[in-house]
């Protein structure tokens, strides 16, 4: 383990050197690259202390331990020691998927690769909590290899949660799911109301079918257009409202609203995200699985 040079207080006395764990707990914000390198160099010997930091975060109902647990989780994923998997799986019970801590836990578990498959499958079989099951499926679908047991649980989840299952199956990448996805697309009803996201399941099903190399039939394309009608009506109302505001601007003055709209339009066209990049909204999902269709 690396050590800093001794520190001196105001009286000139030498203070005890801080451990890596102590220094990690004091980080406020991004993890300094020097400290990251030292933590990784410590290897598996440092894993118990990292696990202790994470367990302390989980034991505190307020979760008020700053950035240390986030960095500890990330380091555990990079070190790849299987003894960290149980505590990381317990972290999934924190269901705020927009929380950066949860996102780091998810990324760390996926980084374990084959080591995490059996524990995730066991945890999936042992729980009836729908949210926890979805989190486990998210991890299993994100693993960079195929296994029949993973495919089976992903496919089984399609009936319970078709929108999420479509996302997981698309990321898993097995074309055998095309038939089940297409059948689900045909089975689900379209909600003919003005709820903009009321039919979002068809967006995910369509994306999954296309990402796996399939195509919508003519009947499915017509159904998709019907499902998308509430969003198009909402977008049209927004455009009408903006046009009305612009027309209300005094003619002798430059239209600040129109200028802002033009500027934002140009900016949005220039700022293009790759389909596999993290979405701009902060959800932690890939762009293709979040706001790509809406954008």
Secondary structure, 3 states (H helix, E strand, C coil): CCCCCCEECCCCCEECCCCHHHHHHCCCCCCCHHHHHHHHHHHHHHHHHHHHHHHHHHHCCCCCCCCHHHHHHHHHHHHCCHHHHHHHHHHCCCCCCCCHHHHHHHHHHHHCCHHHHHHHHHHHHHCCCHHHHHHHHHHHHHCCCCCHHHHHHHHHHHHHCHHHHHHHHHHHCCHHHHHHHHHHHHHCCCCCCCCCCCCHHHHHHHHHHHHCCCCCCHHHHHHHHHHCHHHHHHHHHHHHHHHHHHHHCCCCCCCHHHHHHHHHHHHHHHCCCCCCCECCCCCCCEHHHCCCCCC
